[in-house]
């Protein structure tokens, strides 16, 4: 291939790559081939004569692509992401064309220095401490790009081993390094990656696995106990690997606890954040980094989630001299006149030669920017949350471990065999690809959002595939799509039937970003809440925030409309009502309302507002045509009792002279009963400690003959059946009794005249205050 042909074929290759990534969904994500398929298709010897490029590329389409697992597909959910991007591909193209080897500064000054700069950028982006950066010539720490996280783990273990052997040799000069090596021991979680175990095998050191807790996390106390026990046996702890984002369930070891133990026992702490490290570019996920300043080395893979194609592992060390001591070989042909003035990365790694990997990382950081990369990470997490919600909505499935970041571990309920069968059939069908995990005997399927091209529809399609296969398995095993799980199918009720059954039902048209939209739902609730306590919860919140109540003609008209409608009201409306009813005293009448009151023939205290208490009202009123306290007509009562926050306006004008007030703490209710009399000669109060009831005015149970001298009047009292019962939380009722029995209420007079001395209220005054608290009168009581 000459220059002319390369120009043409390279452009065709770019078009092929762009078409492949653009139409990635057209490919079956997992190939349907068997081992040895390619051996049957290709010759056993290389060709003797040159072949045409078109013939070569035709074989790519015919033989190579059928056996490819499409890692960039939105339906690829196995392992962890292995993403690429257009700027990364172009960086790889340019790096391949330049093909420089960056093992020393002299071999590639630009490659060496760009790697230092890019690693400083990335370290700051993750929020790493300054001790891990290399911004000055004398900085002991710095970053280096390794091939994989497995290599970074091995490099840190070997560096820690060298440091430990040097220290032991100084204390035991008579012993050989091989003898000292047998005393070394290192630690990791039982959920750590297999590369940690492999590093221990290569390093010829013992590895102790610390049992994780119920959240699959390694904790400091468990590590401390293991180290103390090993020290008692004559072993020397020298290296600990903490995992941030385990392979099985993306669990996070407690970094601060582990760091404190490592500092106490002088052990090297390496942090493996291969997958989760990319998420730390978002500040909301950096809480998992708490304690990273105590680490000696930190590594993660931009080649996983940051769209920098493989291979690219970012590793930082706090003290690079430990690496130099371990990997420093300095033959004459590798020396140069600037040795010691600049970094020679051959001393930071196992191999000598290294590719120009910093170029593609630099391209991605610049082309996406911090905002673009953060948006990409957050979108992956959001899609995982969506899949998690779909799983939780199906009672046949369960999620044994909490979801973290972009991976969900789920399973079919029941024996592990069911989940194993599900995974095998899913992979065999080839529409999605996933792999298993097992922690503490629980077999799960790992579902990771891997592609930046994944959409909501892709998640829904994958979920439908999972449901279809699961239903087939359960039907085969149990004869039912639900398996052995008993389900109660909810009947479908039409909107018309719902309105007939529930007079307070309101509707809203929700335009959701899902295929099910639009849909009509119960619009009376805009949030999931306990409606019985929503007013009290709002009132408590407003009281804590100390927000000033709003008072305006517009707000009063809005609140009055809500009260009069006889319906439930939304959380927003409740918030408006609470703002208008925050103060215990009633707000002054607006001019519009005064004119309305006058037109209705009501007195200054005639109209009643909804209670500022969290009490609800239930009506037990029989309209009396001859009664003089019916001031405002109310809507007819529906067949089914509405849960209304308004109360019967026929009792709005009652004062102590008109009614009996009975407070029952056990039943959590206040009962107001009209007496149909204006002649109460004296203040009467009855409080029953055993029954926890308080009565003000006339009492039904008249044990004292002196309390009522007129038997005719007693008959009138007994015959009255119009009453209003206000029910509310018991603590509110008790508060009323406490305020009644212990001290005066903070009423309008005391607020308007702060300089006036507060005097104890009479029983009648306290009773009027209780009425006022229950009904929130706008006018003042006649004394």
Residue pairs with C-beta under 8 A, 6 or more apart in sequence:
1 9
1 53
5 53
9 53
17 89
21 72
21 453
24 70
24 72
24 73
24 74
24 451
24 453
25 73
25 74
25 75
25 458
27 65
27 68
27 70
27 73
28 70
28 430
28 431
29 69
29 70
29 73
29 75
29 76
29 430
29 431
29 432
29 433
30 69
30 427
30 430
30 432
30 433
31 66
31 67
31 68
31 69
31 430
32 430
33 66
33 67
37 66
37 67
38 63
38 64
38 67
41 62
41 63
42 59
42 63
69 76
69 433
70 76
71 82
71 450
72 83
72 84
72 451
72 453
73 451
74 451
74 453
74 454
74 455
74 458
75 431
75 432
75 433
75 458
75 461
75 462
76 432
76 433
76 450
76 451
77 432
77 433
77 434
77 446
77 447
77 448
77 449
77 450
77 462
78 433
78 434
78 435
78 446
78 448
78 450
79 435
79 446
79 448
79 450
80 247
80 274
80 275
80 304
80 305
80 407
80 448
80 450
81 275
81 304
81 305
81 380
81 406
81 448
81 449
81 450
81 451
82 303
82 304
82 310
82 450
83 303
83 304
83 305
83 306
83 307
83 308
83 309
83 450
83 451
83 452
84 307
84 308
84 309
85 307
85 308
85 309
85 364
85 367
85 368
85 452
86 367
87 360
87 363
87 364
87 366
87 367
87 368
88 307
88 308
88 309
88 360
88 363
88 364
89 309
90 360
90 363
91 359
91 360
91 361
91 362
91 363
91 364
92 309
92 360
94 359
95 355
95 356
95 357
95 359
95 360
98 356
99 356
100 107
100 108
100 111
100 356
101 107
101 108
101 353
101 354
101 355
102 108
102 111
102 112
102 115
102 345
102 354
102 355
102 356
102 358
103 334
103 344
103 345
103 346
103 352
103 353
103 354
104 112
104 334
104 336
104 339
104 344
104 345
104 346
105 112
105 113
105 336
105 338
105 341
105 342
105 343
105 344
106 336
106 337
106 338
108 356
109 342
111 356
111 358
111 359
112 342
112 343
112 344
112 345
113 342
114 358
114 359
114 362
115 143
115 144
115 145
115 345
115 357
115 358
116 134
116 142
116 143
116 343
117 358
117 362
118 145
118 358
118 361
118 362
118 365
119 133
119 134
119 142
119 143
119 144
119 145
119 314
119 316
119 358
120 133
120 134
120 135
120 143
121 365
122 143
122 302
122 314
122 361
122 365
123 132
123 133
123 143
123 314
123 316
124 133
125 281
125 365
125 370
125 373
126 277
126 280
126 281
126 286
126 289
126 300
127 280
127 283
127 286
127 289
128 292
128 298
128 316
129 292
129 293
131 140
131 141
131 293
131 318
132 141
132 142
132 143
132 298
132 316
132 317
132 318
133 139
133 141
133 142
133 143
133 316
134 141
134 142
134 143
134 343
137 341
140 318
140 319
140 320
140 321
141 316
141 317
141 318
141 319
141 320
142 316
142 317
142 320
142 343
143 314
143 315
143 316
144 315
144 316
144 317
144 345
144 348
144 349
145 312
145 313
145 314
145 315
145 354
145 357
145 358
145 361
146 152
146 155
146 299
146 313
146 314
146 315
146 349
147 311
147 313
148 195
148 301
148 311
148 313
149 193
149 195
149 272
149 274
149 299
149 300
149 301
149 313
150 193
150 195
150 198
150 199
151 313
151 349
151 350
152 272
152 297
152 299
152 313
152 315
153 193
153 195
153 196
153 199
153 241
153 270
153 272
153 299
154 195
154 198
154 199
154 202
154 203
154 350
155 297
155 315
155 323
155 326
155 327
155 348
155 349
155 350
156 239
156 268
156 270
156 296
156 297
156 299
156 315
156 317
157 186
157 199
157 200
157 203
157 205
157 239
157 241
157 270
158 203
158 326
158 327
159 268
159 297
159 317
159 322
159 323
159 325
159 326
160 186
160 238
160 239
160 267
160 268
160 270
160 296
160 322
161 181
161 184
161 203
161 205
161 238
161 239
161 326
162 322
162 325
162 326
163 238
163 268
163 322
163 325
164 184
164 236
164 238
164 239
164 268
165 177
165 180
165 181
165 184
166 325
168 175
168 180
168 183
168 236
169 175
169 177
169 180
172 180
181 204
181 205
183 234
183 235
183 236
184 205
184 206
184 235
184 236
184 238
185 205
185 206
185 207
185 208
185 230
185 235
185 236
185 237
185 238
186 200
186 203
186 205
186 206
186 207
186 208
186 237
186 238
186 239
186 240
186 241
187 207
187 208
187 209
187 210
187 223
187 226
187 227
187 237
187 239
187 240
187 241
187 267
188 196
188 197
188 207
188 208
188 209
188 210
188 218
188 240
188 241
188 243
189 209
189 210
189 212
189 216
189 217
189 218
189 241
189 242
189 243
189 246
189 253
190 209
190 210
190 211
190 212
191 212
191 216
191 218
191 243
191 246
191 247
191 248
191 249
191 251
191 439
192 209
192 241
192 243
192 246
192 272
193 243
193 246
193 247
193 272
193 274
196 207
196 241
196 272
197 207
200 206
200 207
205 238
205 239
206 235
208 226
208 230
210 218
210 222
210 223
210 226
211 222
212 218
212 219
212 251
212 439
213 219
213 222
215 251
215 401
215 402
216 246
216 248
216 249
216 251
216 401
216 439
217 251
217 252
217 253
217 254
218 242
218 243
218 253
218 254
218 258
219 253
219 254
219 257
219 258
220 254
220 256
220 257
220 258
220 260
220 261
221 257
223 240
223 257
223 258
223 261
224 261
224 264
227 237
227 261
227 265
227 267
230 237
231 237
231 265
237 265
237 267
238 267
238 268
239 267
239 268
239 270
240 258
240 261
240 262
240 267
240 268
240 269
240 270
241 270
241 271
241 272
242 253
242 255
242 258
242 259
242 269
242 270
242 271
242 272
242 295
243 251
243 252
243 253
243 271
243 272
243 273
244 252
244 253
244 255
244 271
244 272
244 273
244 276
244 277
244 288
244 289
245 251
245 252
245 273
245 274
245 275
245 276
245 277
245 279
245 404
245 405
246 252
246 253
247 275
247 437
248 409
248 437
248 438
248 439
248 444
248 446
249 401
249 404
249 407
249 409
249 437
249 439
249 444
250 275
250 276
250 403
250 404
250 405
250 407
251 401
251 404
252 276
252 288
252 404
254 291
255 271
255 288
255 289
255 290
255 291
255 292
255 294
255 295
256 290
256 291
256 294
257 291
258 269
258 291
259 269
259 291
259 292
259 293
259 294
259 295
260 291
260 294
261 267
262 268
262 269
262 294
263 294
268 296
268 297
269 294
269 295
269 296
269 297
270 295
270 296
270 297
270 298
270 299
271 292
271 295
271 297
271 298
271 299
272 299
273 280
273 298
273 299
273 300
274 299
274 300
274 301
274 304
274 313
275 300
275 301
275 304
275 305
275 405
275 407
276 285
276 288
276 300
276 404
276 405
277 298
277 299
277 300
277 301
277 314
278 300
278 301
278 302
278 304
278 305
278 306
278 377
279 285
279 305
279 377
279 381
279 405
280 286
280 288
280 289
280 300
281 306
281 370
281 373
281 374
281 377
282 374
282 377
282 378
285 405
292 298
295 318
296 317
296 318
296 319
296 322
297 315
297 316
297 317
297 318
298 315
298 316
299 313
299 314
299 315
299 316
300 313
300 314
301 312
301 313
301 314
302 308
302 312
302 313
302 314
302 361
302 364
303 309
303 310
303 311
303 312
303 313
305 377
305 380
305 406
306 364
306 373
307 364
307 368
307 373
307 376
307 452
308 360
308 361
308 364
309 360
311 357
312 357
312 360
312 361
314 361
317 323
317 348
320 348
323 347
323 348
324 347
324 348
327 346
327 347
327 348
327 349
327 350
328 347
330 339
334 346
345 354
346 352
346 354
364 373
365 373
368 376
376 452
379 452
380 405
380 406
380 449
380 452
380 454
381 405
381 406
381 449
383 406
383 449
383 454
383 456
383 459
384 403
384 405
384 406
384 407
384 408
384 447
384 448
384 449
385 403
386 456
386 459
387 408
387 447
387 449
387 459
387 462
387 463
388 399
388 403
388 408
390 459
390 460
390 463
391 397
391 398
391 399
391 408
391 410
392 399
394 467
395 413
395 482
395 485
395 487
396 412
396 413
396 470
396 474
396 482
396 483
396 485
397 410
397 411
397 412
397 413
397 470
398 410
398 411
398 412
398 413
399 408
399 409
399 410
400 409
400 411
400 439
400 442
400 444
401 409
401 439
401 444
403 409
406 448
406 449
406 450
407 446
407 447
407 448
407 449
408 446
408 447
408 448
409 437
409 444
409 445
409 446
409 447
410 444
410 445
410 447
411 418
411 419
411 442
411 443
411 444
411 445
412 418
412 419
412 422
412 470
412 473
412 474
412 483
413 483
413 485
414 483
414 484
416 441
416 442
416 443
418 473
418 474
418 477
418 483
419 436
419 443
419 444
419 445
420 436
420 443
421 473
422 445
422 466
422 469
422 470
422 473
423 434
423 435
423 436
423 445
425 469
425 472
425 473
426 432
426 433
426 434
426 445
426 465
426 466
426 469
427 433
427 434
429 465
429 469
431 462
431 465
432 462
432 465
432 466
434 445
434 446
434 447
435 445
435 446
436 443
436 444
436 445
436 446
437 443
437 444
437 445
437 446
438 444
447 462
449 459
456 513
456 514
457 515
460 514
460 515
471 481
474 480
474 481
474 482
474 483
475 481
477 483
478 484
493 501
495 507
495 520
498 505
498 522
499 505
501 640
502 640
503 566
503 567
503 638
503 639
503 640
503 642
504 524
504 566
504 567
504 568
504 642
504 643
504 644
505 522
505 524
506 522
506 523
506 524
506 567
506 568
506 570
507 520
507 521
507 522
507 523
508 520
508 521
508 522
508 523
508 526
509 518
509 519
509 520
510 517
510 518
510 519
510 520
510 521
511 517
511 518
512 518
512 519
523 570
524 567
524 568
524 569
524 570
525 531
525 568
525 570
525 571
526 570
526 571
526 572
527 571
529 537
529 571
530 537
531 568
531 643
532 616
533 614
533 729
534 571
534 574
535 574
535 577
535 578
535 614
535 645
536 614
536 729
536 732
538 571
538 574
538 575
538 578
539 578
539 581
539 582
539 612
539 614
542 578
542 579
542 582
543 582
547 579
547 582
548 582
549 579
549 580
549 581
549 582
549 583
549 587
550 576
550 579
550 580
551 580
551 587
551 588
551 590
552 590
553 590
553 591
553 592
555 576
555 579
555 580
556 580
556 590
556 592
556 593
557 592
558 576
559 576
559 577
559 580
559 581
559 609
559 610
560 593
562 569
562 573
562 576
562 577
562 645
563 609
563 610
563 645
563 646
564 635
564 646
565 646
566 635
566 642
566 644
566 646
567 642
567 644
568 642
568 643
568 644
569 577
569 645
577 610
577 645
580 587
581 609
581 610
581 612
581 776
582 612
583 612
584 612
584 745
584 746
584 773
585 746
585 747
585 748
585 751
586 609
586 748
586 772
586 776
586 777
586 778
586 779
587 778
588 778
589 597
589 604
589 778
589 779
593 607
593 778
597 603
597 604
597 606
597 607
600 606
600 607
600 631
600 632
601 631
602 631
602 632
602 652
602 653
603 653
603 779
604 778
604 779
604 780
605 653
605 655
605 777
605 778
605 779
605 780
605 781
605 782
606 631
606 652
606 653
606 779
607 631
607 632
607 649
607 652
607 778
607 779
608 647
608 649
608 651
608 652
608 653
608 775
608 776
608 777
608 778
609 775
609 776
609 777
609 778
610 645
610 646
610 647
610 776
611 617
611 647
611 726
611 773
611 774
611 775
611 776
612 773
612 776
613 726
613 728
613 732
613 773
613 774
614 728
614 729
614 732
615 670
615 726
615 727
615 728
615 732
615 774
616 643
616 644
616 645
616 726
616 727
616 728
617 644
617 645
617 646
617 647
617 648
617 724
617 725
617 726
617 727
618 641
618 725
618 727
619 637
619 647
619 648
619 724
620 723
620 724
620 725
621 648
621 650
621 651
621 722
621 723
621 724
622 721
622 722
623 630
623 650
624 630
624 722
627 650
627 674
627 676
627 722
629 650
629 651
629 652
629 653
629 654
629 658
629 674
630 650
631 649
631 650
631 652
631 653
632 649
632 650
632 652
634 648
634 649
634 650
647 724
647 726
647 775
648 724
650 722
651 659
651 672
651 674
651 722
651 724
651 775
652 775
654 672
654 674
654 771
655 768
655 771
655 781
655 782
656 680
656 696
656 697
656 764
656 767
656 768
656 771
656 781
657 678
657 680
658 674
658 675
658 678
659 672
659 673
659 674
659 675
659 697
659 771
660 671
660 672
660 673
660 675
660 695
660 696
660 697
660 698
660 699
660 700
660 717
661 670
661 671
661 672
661 694
661 695
661 696
661 697
661 767
661 770
661 771
662 670
662 671
662 673
662 693
662 694
662 695
662 696
662 699
662 700
663 669
663 670
663 671
663 693
663 694
663 695
663 696
663 733
663 736
663 737
663 770
664 670
664 671
664 691
664 692
664 693
664 733
665 692
665 693
665 694
665 730
665 733
665 734
665 737
666 691
666 692
666 693
667 727
668 727
668 728
668 729
668 730
668 733
669 725
669 726
669 727
669 728
669 733
670 725
670 726
670 728
670 733
670 736
670 770
670 774
671 723
671 724
671 725
671 726
672 723
672 724
672 726
672 771
672 774
673 720
673 722
673 723
674 720
674 722
674 723
675 697
675 698
675 716
675 717
675 720
676 716
676 717
676 720
677 713
677 716
677 717
680 697
680 698
683 762
683 763
683 764
683 767
684 695
684 696
684 697
684 698
684 699
684 707
684 763
685 694
685 695
685 696
685 763
685 767
686 693
686 694
686 695
686 699
687 693
687 694
687 695
687 737
687 741
688 694
694 737
694 740
696 740
696 763
696 766
696 767
696 770
697 767
698 708
698 717
699 707
700 717
700 718
702 708
702 714
708 714
708 717
726 774
736 770
736 773
739 745
739 766
739 769
740 766
740 767
740 769
740 770
743 760
744 750
744 758
744 759
744 760
744 761
744 765
744 766
744 769
745 761
745 766
745 769
745 772
745 773
747 769
747 772
748 780
749 756
750 756
750 758
761 769
764 783
765 783
768 781
768 783
771 777
771 781
772 781
